[in-house]
Amino acid sequence: MLTLASSPDRNPLARAPACKIPERGGFAAAPHRPTFVRPLQSREVAKAKRNWIQEERRKTLGDWVAFCLACGHTQRYFLEFESELVATCPTCGSELRHRCPACEAPIASAFAVACEECGAAVRNPELFGTLIRKPGK
């Protein structure tokens, strides 16, 4: 039984490019070593705000979040459906906030206590006597 690694018919990386050697009258494998280019690392490259799993979650569940200021009920949504959001919490009837009150930027995290754009407070940092964000986060 052939495995993927040992079968040149099934593994394109196992095949070496052929080159014609006229004096031998046939083809031979070219001395070939794959070249890998290392990405540039620079101090000027900005660190991404989110990792790939966070981005996948956002694209699946919704890019933005609305949360209740009183009970903490949270709902994710896509910007194109923002008009369908209700103004009051379906759980307790309090305000459901989905944008920064200072700059009107949409809120990206269910645990946000400050706006990512302007730094203004979007809600009280405590809910039910517990800090929403750990110190330093």
C-alpha positions in Angstrom: 0.0 0.0 0.0 1.3 3.4 -0.9 1.2 6.3 1.5 0.8 9.9 0.5 4.4 10.8 1.4 6.0 7.9 -0.6 3.8 8.2 -3.7 5.1 10.8 -6.2 1.9 10.4 -8.1 -0.2 11.6 -5.2 2.2 14.1 -3.6 3.2 16.9 -5.8 5.9 18.0 -3.4 7.6 14.6 -3.8 8.2 15.1 -7.5 11.3 16.9 -8.5 11.3 18.8 -11.7 12.9 16.9 -14.6 15.7 18.3 -16.7 17.1 16.9 -19.9 20.7 15.7 -19.7 21.7 15.4 -23.4 24.9 13.4 -22.9 23.0 10.7 -21.0 20.1 10.7 -23.4 17.4 10.9 -20.8 15.8 12.9 -18.0 17.1 13.2 -14.5 15.8 14.9 -11.4 17.1 18.4 -11.0 18.9 19.2 -7.8 16.0 21.2 -6.4 15.5 22.5 -2.9 12.4 24.5 -2.1 12.9 28.1 -1.2 11.0 29.6 1.6 10.7 33.3 2.1 10.6 34.5 5.6 8.2 37.4 6.2 9.7 40.7 7.2 9.5 41.6 10.8 9.4 45.2 11.6 8.6 47.4 14.5 6.4 49.5 12.3 3.9 46.7 11.8 0.9 47.3 14.1 -0.3 44.5 16.3 -3.7 43.2 15.3 -6.5 44.0 17.8 -7.9 40.5 17.5 -6.7 37.1 16.7 -8.0 34.8 14.0 -10.5 32.9 16.2 -12.0 36.2 17.4 -12.4 37.3 13.8 -14.1 34.1 12.8 -16.4 34.4 15.8 -17.3 37.9 14.8 -18.0 36.9 11.2 -20.2 34.1 12.3 -22.2 35.6 15.2 -22.0 39.3 14.3 -19.4 42.0 14.1 -20.8 44.2 16.8 -22.5 43.9 20.2 -25.3 45.5 22.1 -25.6 45.0 25.9 -28.0 46.0 28.6 -26.6 48.5 31.2 -28.7 47.0 34.0 -28.7 43.2 33.7 -25.9 42.5 31.2 -28.0 40.8 28.5 -25.8 40.8 25.4 -26.7 40.4 21.7 -24.3 40.3 18.7 -25.4 41.8 15.4 -24.2 42.8 11.9 -24.2 46.4 10.9 -26.6 45.9 8.1 -29.2 44.7 10.6 -28.6 47.5 13.1 -32.0 49.1 12.3 -33.7 45.9 13.7 -32.2 46.3 17.1 -34.6 47.1 19.9 -33.9 50.1 22.2 -34.8 48.3 25.4 -33.5 45.0 26.9 -35.8 42.0 26.2 -34.9 40.6 29.7 -35.4 43.6 32.0 -36.6 46.5 29.9 -33.6 48.8 30.6 -31.5 50.6 27.9 -29.8 48.3 25.4 -26.6 50.2 24.3 -25.0 49.4 21.0 -22.9 52.5 20.3 -20.5 54.7 22.2 -22.5 57.6 23.7 -19.6 60.0 23.0 -18.5 59.2 19.4 -21.3 56.9 18.1 -18.8 54.1 17.3 -20.2 50.6 17.3 -19.1 48.4 20.3 -17.0 45.4 19.3 -16.8 43.5 22.7 -19.4 42.2 25.1 -16.9 43.0 27.9 -16.1 46.6 26.7 -16.2 49.2 29.4 -14.4 51.9 27.3 -14.8 52.8 23.7 -12.0 51.4 21.4 -12.2 54.6 19.2 -12.3 57.5 21.7 -11.7 55.9 25.1 -14.9 57.2 26.7 -16.8 55.0 29.1 -19.5 53.0 27.5 -20.8 51.5 30.8 -20.0 51.1 34.5 -16.9 48.8 34.9 -18.8 46.8 37.5 -21.9 44.5 37.1 -23.5 42.8 40.0 -20.6 43.8 42.2 -17.9 42.2 40.0 -15.5 43.9 37.6 -16.4 43.3 34.0 -12.7 43.5 32.8 -9.7 42.2 34.7 -7.3 45.0 35.7 -4.8 45.7 33.0 -7.0 44.4 30.2 
